[in-house]
């Protein structure tokens, strides 16, 4: 059973590096929780493959620094859609 968890951690790390995915996107893709993804890439991967861990950490740090921008854009788009819907009515 241990091998499966380690393999998943490596697969998650590779996926995040290849796609630049957020923890949420990786969790959705692999069908696991955000907590599981976070634990796999921040704790397990650090021990299993330090080089892969550093690359993943770099991407996740970038995503974290940009999340307020993505949130703002999502809110802006939400209200633009509502405005369009009300204008058509």
Beta strands, then each sheet from edge to edge (+ up, - down):
end
